[in-house]
Amino acid sequence: MAGTGKSHLLRQLLQEQRASAVNGKLILFDGVRQTDVTAPTGIAALNIGGMTVHRWAGIGIGPAAGQSNADFARQLREERRPSQLAARRRIERCQTLVIDEISMLSGRHLEFLDYWMRQVRDAAAVPFGGVQLIVIGDFMQLPPVRTTAAPYDWAFQAAAWAAAGFVTVVLTTVRRQADARFASALGQFRLGRIAECAPVLGRRVCLFPPGDITRLLTTNLAVDKWNLVKLSEIENPLAEYRAEESGDARQLEFLKKNLLTPALLQVKVGAKVMFTRNDPAGQYVNGLTGVVEDMNCNMIQVATQDGRTVGLERAVWNFDPSARDTATFKQFPLRLAYAVTIHKSQGMTMDAAYIDIRAAREPGQAYVALSRVRTLAGLYLKEWPRGVWVSDEASKFYTGGNV
């Protein structure tokens, strides 16, 4: 479920592996392993400091409709671009591959990834070419991207999933919500049991929420409009901070499209803002909100919602942290916090949110929104839904003996 510590577990796994590599100690792995971390989407990949699984493997958008694995692999082998050659080297040297947010990876892409890794590593007889595969996620949350009305192509439906022979680990303790009643109601909501959770969650419908509370909305247009409306209400002077960018234009475009941090940050003293990354020093986390107290060219000072004051300098994001010539994006790790899309809120923990799920059109989307909030008192709903979309296939995955 959401809030059970999946992202925290992944960070701990990587930290302990790095420690073992530095100290020569065995902690989690059978020896020090080359581990690569990926995710199906740019937003999810940047949240974990990795890259998209498609770029990691050099497979782009994958095979065309009706194209066989063999034909697409032949097409890839004919490419001599540096990025394609680098992807093959990654596959060859990799010992452990992590795919976070596995629910958003399609079965077709998982199938080809399996085939391609076997080919590149010259190990056709073993799943994923003998690489240890760790997948993390929740199929009751956001689904694979689709461009037609065809059924969702879930990763667990692929033959490669069955062939991998996964050992399943289920995290059952909800960490984000300490209130057992709230956590239980969210669990029912996750499964689409609206009538069962209505006595708890239905009471959180609020027509007039606090004015500065963060809104979770379904579209970028609605988010941008609300943020600008709320910023215009503040009479203090407007300050604009443009990101410092360097490197390849296409890499920079990827960063700007997928980062929570805007390339042009517009703020005022008194504006409500949200931190957009986890601070390595632990001063703030992704999703924490606060109010701008002071700012100059090199610093923005934020009074956080938990009573602290944090002085921020610009942070650096790299397109490929392992490459020397990668594109870099340098900006204050903040965005206006009056509104954010549900998709971009995945992975966040929020103390309070006003949630409008009337236009939620994907399975799990409404659950992602509600499960961001830490406490029942911090949950405000635009209206109580008559029903939410839950994937029958994903439900059967969890109830049919797969987990």
N, C-alpha and C positions, 0 to 999 in steps of 0.2 A: 504493500500500500504506500501511498504518499506519506512522507514524514517518518518513515521507518529507518532512515539513515543510509540509504543507498549511496548517495553522493559522498557522505562522510566516510563510509566504508571504502570507497574507491580511493579517496585521498589518503586514507591511512595505509592502504595497501601499497600505494606508490611511494609514500614517505618511508615506509619500512623497507621497501625494496632498495630505495636510494641509500638508506642507512646501511643495509647489508652490503651494498656495492662499495661504500666508503670504508666500512670497518671490517669487511671480510667475514661478516657473520651471517649465518643462515637464519632467516626469520620466517618468511612466508613461502619461499620458493625452494625447489630442489636445486639449489645453487643460484648464483646471480644470473638472471635471465634478461635478455633484450625484450623489453615490454613496450609496445606502442599502444597509445590510447586514442580512440576514435569515437565518433558519433555520427548518426545519419544526417544531421543538419548542421549548418554553420553555427547557429546560435548555441546548440547543445555542445558542439565541439569546442567552441571558444570558452564556454562555461567551465570545462574541465581541463583547459590548457592543451587540447589535442587538435586533431584535424578531422575533417570529414572522412568517413571510411572510403568514399568514392575517390577522393584525392589521394588518400594513403595508398590505395591499391592501383591508382592510375586508370580507373575504369570509367571516369566521367559519369554520364547519366545512364550508363549500362547498355545492354543490347537493345537494339530497336525491336519494335513489335514484330514477332514472327522470326527474328534472327536467332540462329542456333548459338549455343555456347562456343562451339568450335569455330564458327565463322567470325564471331566477334573477337575471340582470342587471336585468330589469325590477323584480323584487322589491327589489333593492338600491337602485335609483334612487329608489324610493318612500320609502326611509328617509331621515329628516332629522336623525338623531342627530348630535351634534357629532363623535363618533368616526368615523362614516361619511363625513362631509364632509371631515374631516382626512385620511382615507385617500385620498380622491379627489385632494386637493391634493398628497399625496405622489406619487401616480402621475403627475399632470400635470407636476410639476416635475422628476421623476427623469430622470437621463440614463444612469446605470449602476445596475443592481440586482444585488447579490451574494446568492446563495442558498448558504449553507454546509450541509454534511451533506445533500447532495442525495439520497442514497440513501433518506432517510426521507420524502421528498415523493412522494405518489402521482401517477400519471399523470393521474388525473381532476382533481386539483387544479391540476396544471401546465396542462392543457388549458383549464380555466376561467380561470386567471390570464392566459393568453395572450389569450383572448377578451375578458376584462374590461378589460385594459390597452388593447387596441385600441379598445374602445368609449369608455372615459373620455378617452383622448387623441385621439379622432376620427381614428384612423389605422388603419382596418380592413384596409388592404392590406399592412401590414408586421408581421412577428412582434413580439409584445409591444409593439405601438404605437410601434416605433422605438427603444425603450430597449435599450441594450447590456446583455446578460444574461451574468453570469459565475456558473457553478455549480461548486462544489467538493465533492469527496467521494470515496467508494469504495463501489461497489455490492456489494462482497463483505463489507461491514460491516452495520450494522443496517438492516433493511428498512422500508418504509412501514408505519405502524400499520394493522392490520386488525381488524375486530370479528367477522368470520365466518370460515368455513373456505375462503372463495373464494381463488383464486390471488392472490399478491401483485401489486399494480398498480404496476409500476415506472415511474418517470418516463421512462426511455428508450424505453418502449413507446408513448408518446403521440405522436400526429401532430404536436403542437406542438414536440416535441423534434426531429423530423426537419426541420420547417419552419424552425427557428431557425438551421440551418446552422452548428453549433458548430465552432470550431477547437479541436482537442483538444491539451492539454499534459499529458504524463505525467511525473510525478516518479518517478525510478527509483532514486535514491540514498537508502538507508535511513540516517537520521540518529540515530534513537533507539537502535538496537542497533549497536555498533561491531564486534562479533564477526560476521564474515561467515558462519560456519557457523550461528550462531543465527538470523541474519537470513534465510538461505536456508531453514532448517527452518520458520520462521514463514511464509515464502512458500508452501511446500508445504502447510502446515496451512491456510492461507487458501483454497486450492483443494480442500481435502478429501482430500489425498493422505496419509492417515494412515500407511500402511505405509512411505512414503518418509521421513517425518520422525520416525518412532518411534525410530530409533537415537539421535537427538539429544534430542528432547523427552521421549520415554518414560522416560528415565532420571531425570527430575525428579519422578517420583512419590514422595511422602514421607508416611508415615503419622503422623509426629510432628514437625511443623515447629516452628521457634522460636515461643515463646508469644506474643510481641508483634508478629509479622509481620501486615501488613494482609491481610485475607481479602477476596477478590472473590466475592460470592455473587449468586444470581439474584433474591432477593426482599427487599423492604424489611423484612418481618417478621423474617427470619433475620438481617439486618444489625443491626437495632435490638436484638434479643435478645443477640447476641454483644457489641456495644458496651457494653451495660449490665452484662453478666456481667463483662467485663474491668475496667470502671470500679469495680465493687463490690469487686474484689480489692485495690484500693489503700486503705490505711488512713487517708490524709490527708483533711482536711475537704473536703466537696463545696462548690463554688461554682457559682452559677447566674447566667447573664447573659441577660437578656431583650432582644431587639432593640428598638430605638427606632423606632416606626412612625408614619408620618403620611401623610395623603392618602386617596384613594378606597379603600373597603373591598375592592372587587372587584380592583383593581389590586394591593393588598397581598396578597390571597389568591393571585394569580398568582405574585408574587415568592416567597412562602413555600412554594408547591408546587414551584417549579422551581429555586430556588437550592440549591446544595450546602450553604450555610451555614444552620444551624438557627435558628429563631426563639428557641428556648430552648437555649442552650449550657450543658451541664453538664460541668464539668471539675474535676480535682484536680491538685495539684502531683504530678508523676510520671506523669500521663496521657499516652498517645501521641495526638498530634493531627496533622491534615493541613491544610495551607493550601488555601483554597477559591477562590483567585483569583490572577491574576498581578499582582504588585506593579509599579506604574508606575516605581518607583525601582529595580527589579531585585533587591530583597533576597530574594524568594521567588517561586515559581511554583506554579500550580495542581497539586496532587498531591504536593508536597514534604512530608515528614513530619518530626516532631520530638517532643520531650518538654517538657511544661510545667515550667519552673523556678521561676517566681514569678508572682504576679498580685495586682492590687488592683482597685479599681472602674474605673479608667481605662486599665489596661494589663495585657497578658498577655505574659510573657517566655518565649520558646520556644527551646530548644537544638535546632538543626536537625541532621539526620542527617549533614550535611557539615561539622560542627564549628563552626558559627557560632552566635551568640546574637542573636535578633531580638526587639526590643520592639515589640509590636503595639498600636495604637489601633484604635478602631472604624472600619470602612470603610463607605462609603455606596453602595447600589445604587438606581438610579432605574428606575421602570417604563418611562419614556420619556425618555431623556437629552436629547432635543431640546425637551422641553416644560417650561414654567415651573411648571405646577400638577400635575406628576406625583407619584405616590406614591413615598415614599422608605422605605428599609429600611436601618437602621444597626446593624451588628453586627460583632463581631470575626470576621475571615475565617478561621475555624477550624471543624473538626468532629472528633469522635472518629475515630481512624484504625485501629481494630481491625478494622473491616469497612466495605465500601461495595458498593453494587450494581454489576453490570457495566454497566448502562445509564448510571449516573451517572459511571462511570470513563472514558467515552469522551472523548478529548481529553487525558487525563492521561498523564504519564510517571512511572513508579514504579520505584524501585530494587529493590524486592522485593515479592512478593505470593504468598499461598497461595490457589489458585484451585480452586473447586468448580464444574464445568460439567455436572454430572450432570443438572441440570434445565434446561439451556439448550434452549429450544424454538423459537428463531428462527434463520434462516440468518444466519451471520456473527457470532452472539453469542459463541460460544466463541473465535473468532479475535480479536474485540475484547478479550476478557479477557487472553489470552496475550500479545498484542502491546503491552500497556501496559508490560511489564517491560523494563527497560533491558539486563539481563545474564542469561545463562543460569544463572549461579550464584544469581541472585535469584528464579528461577522455581521454585515449589513447586506440585505438582499433587496434588489429592485422589486421583485415579485416572486411568489412561490410558483415553480413550474408545475404544469399538469403532468409532465413526464420528462425524462431525460433520455438521451440516446445512449444505449449501452450495446456494444457489439455482442451478438449471440455467439459468434465464433470465439471471441475472447473469453466470454463467460464459460463456455464449454471447456476451454483450455484449462481453466482453474477448477472446474467441478468434475471434469471427466477423467481424473486420475493422472493428468500430465504433471500436476504439482500437488 
